Amino acid sequence: MKVTPDIIRHEFIGTQAKIAKSVHAGYIGLAGPVIGETKNTLTLLHQGQPKNVIKNLSVFDFTFGDNTVVEIDGTLLVGRPEDRLKKSVKRLW
């Protein structure tokens, strides 16, 4: 998978996610498939239990189908999933 700034427009439900960094110490290390998304949260299925994680407090490592791992700051993901399609982001690296 080619990693571009348009990665934030990707559908995250169904992808594997891990919390790499967070202001909230209880979030660090949570991992599992993304099963839901709202404007401000992602819901991960961690050890069989759904866990809601606030997007703007965390940095996520997403693993896509071809085993590409991408680290994305949660502040870039804040907003309704359908509105992220309209968002434009300058290259961050």
C-alpha positions as protocol buffer text, in pm:
chain_id: "A"
residue {
  index: 1
  type: MET
  ca { x: 0 y: 0 z: 0 }
}
residue {
  index: 2
  type: LYS
  ca { x: 134 y: 339 z: -95 }
}
residue {
  index: 3
  type: VAL
  ca { x: 121 y: 572 z: 205 }
}
residue {
  index: 4
  type: THR
  ca { x: 12 y: 924 z: 115 }
}
residue {
  index: 5
  type: PRO
  ca { x: -159 y: 1206 z: 306 }
}
residue {
  index: 6
  type: ASP
  ca { x: -487 y: 1068 z: 169 }
}
residue {
  index: 7
  type: ILE
  ca { x: -455 y: 777 z: 413 }
}
residue {
  index: 8
  type: ILE
  ca { x: -683 y: 962 z: 656 }
}
residue {
  index: 9
  type: ARG
  ca { x: -964 y: 921 z: 402 }
}
residue {
  index: 10
  type: HIS
  ca { x: -936 y: 542 z: 432 }
}
residue {
  index: 11
  type: GLU
  ca { x: -1211 y: 338 z: 597 }
}
residue {
  index: 12
  type: PHE
  ca { x: -1074 y: 223 z: 934 }
}
residue {
  index: 13
  type: ILE
  ca { x: -1354 y: -10 z: 1042 }
}
residue {
  index: 14
  type: GLY
  ca { x: -1218 y: -363 z: 1010 }
}
residue {
  index: 15
  type: THR
  ca { x: -850 y: -269 z: 1023 }
}
residue {
  index: 16
  type: GLN
  ca { x: -623 y: -373 z: 1308 }
}
residue {
  index: 17
  type: ALA
  ca { x: -530 y: -84 z: 1538 }
}
residue {
  index: 18
  type: LYS
  ca { x: -296 y: -42 z: 1831 }
}
residue {
  index: 19
  type: ILE
  ca { x: -258 y: 259 z: 2058 }
}
residue {
  index: 20
  type: ALA
  ca { x: 107 y: 359 z: 2029 }
}
residue {
  index: 21
  type: LYS
  ca { x: 97 y: 675 z: 2242 }
}
residue {
  index: 22
  type: SER
  ca { x: -169 y: 844 z: 2448 }
}
residue {
  index: 23
  type: VAL
  ca { x: -219 y: 1113 z: 2707 }
}
residue {
  index: 24
  type: HIS
  ca { x: -444 y: 864 z: 2889 }
}
residue {
  index: 25
  type: ALA
  ca { x: -218 y: 591 z: 3033 }
}
residue {
  index: 26
  type: GLY
  ca { x: -498 y: 333 z: 3027 }
}
residue {
  index: 27
  type: TYR
  ca { x: -520 y: 348 z: 2646 }
}
residue {
  index: 28
  type: ILE
  ca { x: -156 y: 259 z: 2572 }
}
residue {
  index: 29
  type: GLY
  ca { x: -125 y: -94 z: 2442 }
}
residue {
  index: 30
  type: LEU
  ca { x: -491 y: -147 z: 2357 }
}
residue {
  index: 31
  type: ALA
  ca { x: -507 y: -339 z: 2030 }
}
residue {
  index: 32
  type: GLY
  ca { x: -761 y: -509 z: 1811 }
}
residue {
  index: 33
  type: PRO
  ca { x: -985 y: -459 z: 1511 }
}
residue {
  index: 34
  type: VAL
  ca { x: -1175 y: -133 z: 1480 }
}
residue {
  index: 35
  type: ILE
  ca { x: -1545 y: -218 z: 1513 }
}
residue {
  index: 36
  type: GLY
  ca { x: -1694 y: 132 z: 1525 }
}
residue {
  index: 37
  type: GLU
  ca { x: -1622 y: 498 z: 1475 }
}
residue {
  index: 38
  type: THR
  ca { x: -1790 y: 819 z: 1579 }
}
residue {
  index: 39
  type: LYS
  ca { x: -1688 y: 1181 z: 1549 }
}
residue {
  index: 40
  type: ASN
  ca { x: -1456 y: 1170 z: 1849 }
}
residue {
  index: 41
  type: THR
  ca { x: -1396 y: 801 z: 1925 }
}
residue {
  index: 42
  type: LEU
  ca { x: -1282 y: 473 z: 1777 }
}
residue {
  index: 43
  type: THR
  ca { x: -1416 y: 148 z: 1920 }
}
residue {
  index: 44
  type: LEU
  ca { x: -1164 y: -137 z: 1935 }
}
residue {
  index: 45
  type: LEU
  ca { x: -1241 y: -500 z: 2015 }
}
residue {
  index: 46
  type: HIS
  ca { x: -968 y: -561 z: 2275 }
}
residue {
  index: 47
  type: GLN
  ca { x: -962 y: -917 z: 2418 }
}
residue {
  index: 48
  type: GLY
  ca { x: -1329 y: -966 z: 2334 }
}
residue {
  index: 49
  type: GLN
  ca { x: -1440 y: -644 z: 2499 }
}
residue {
  index: 50
  type: PRO
  ca { x: -1530 y: -324 z: 2310 }
}
residue {
  index: 51
  type: LYS
  ca { x: -1314 y: -31 z: 2419 }
}
residue {
  index: 52
  type: ASN
  ca { x: -1387 y: 329 z: 2322 }
}
residue {
  index: 53
  type: VAL
  ca { x: -1076 y: 538 z: 2261 }
}
residue {
  index: 54
  type: ILE
  ca { x: -1087 y: 916 z: 2226 }
}
residue {
  index: 55
  type: LYS
  ca { x: -920 y: 1006 z: 1897 }
}
residue {
  index: 56
  type: ASN
  ca { x: -753 y: 1336 z: 1986 }
}
residue {
  index: 57
  type: LEU
  ca { x: -577 y: 1188 z: 2292 }
}
residue {
  index: 58
  type: SER
  ca { x: -401 y: 907 z: 2106 }
}
residue {
  index: 59
  type: VAL
  ca { x: -161 y: 808 z: 1830 }
}
residue {
  index: 60
  type: PHE
  ca { x: -271 y: 495 z: 1644 }
}
residue {
  index: 61
  type: ASP
  ca { x: -76 y: 226 z: 1458 }
}
residue {
  index: 62
  type: PHE
  ca { x: -307 y: 88 z: 1188 }
}
residue {
  index: 63
  type: THR
  ca { x: -223 y: -239 z: 1011 }
}
residue {
  index: 64
  type: PHE
  ca { x: -381 y: -268 z: 667 }
}
residue {
  index: 65
  type: GLY
  ca { x: -450 y: -581 z: 461 }
}
residue {
  index: 66
  type: ASP
  ca { x: -104 y: -599 z: 303 }
}
residue {
  index: 67
  type: ASN
  ca { x: 64 y: -575 z: 650 }
}
residue {
  index: 68
  type: THR
  ca { x: 152 y: -209 z: 601 }
}
residue {
  index: 69
  type: VAL
  ca { x: 168 y: -36 z: 941 }
}
residue {
  index: 70
  type: VAL
  ca { x: 91 y: 335 z: 946 }
}
residue {
  index: 71
  type: GLU
  ca { x: 114 y: 560 z: 1251 }
}
residue {
  index: 72
  type: ILE
  ca { x: -155 y: 829 z: 1249 }
}
residue {
  index: 73
  type: ASP
  ca { x: -212 y: 1103 z: 1503 }
}
residue {
  index: 74
  type: GLY
  ca { x: -570 y: 1086 z: 1625 }
}
residue {
  index: 75
  type: THR
  ca { x: -619 y: 1462 z: 1591 }
}
residue {
  index: 76
  type: LEU
  ca { x: -616 y: 1411 z: 1213 }
}
residue {
  index: 77
  type: LEU
  ca { x: -902 y: 1162 z: 1246 }
}
residue {
  index: 78
  type: VAL
  ca { x: -1137 y: 1380 z: 1453 }
}
residue {
  index: 79
  type: GLY
  ca { x: -1463 y: 1431 z: 1270 }
}
residue {
  index: 80
  type: ARG
  ca { x: -1732 y: 1215 z: 1124 }
}
residue {
  index: 81
  type: PRO
  ca { x: -1595 y: 943 z: 896 }
}
residue {
  index: 82
  type: GLU
  ca { x: -1798 y: 1067 z: 602 }
}
residue {
  index: 83
  type: ASP
  ca { x: -1664 y: 1422 z: 646 }
}
residue {
  index: 84
  type: ARG
  ca { x: -1301 y: 1305 z: 634 }
}
residue {
  index: 85
  type: LEU
  ca { x: -1350 y: 1247 z: 261 }
}
residue {
  index: 86
  type: LYS
  ca { x: -1383 y: 1624 z: 214 }
}
residue {
  index: 87
  type: LYS
  ca { x: -1082 y: 1708 z: 431 }
}
residue {
  index: 88
  type: SER
  ca { x: -753 y: 1796 z: 265 }
}
residue {
  index: 89
  type: VAL
  ca { x: -424 y: 1749 z: 445 }
}
residue {
  index: 90
  type: LYS
  ca { x: -86 y: 1884 z: 353 }
}
residue {
  index: 91
  type: ARG
  ca { x: 197 y: 1635 z: 341 }
}
residue {
  index: 92
  type: LEU
  ca { x: 320 y: 1576 z: 695 }
}
residue {
  index: 93
  type: TRP
  ca { x: 653 y: 1411 z: 616 }
}
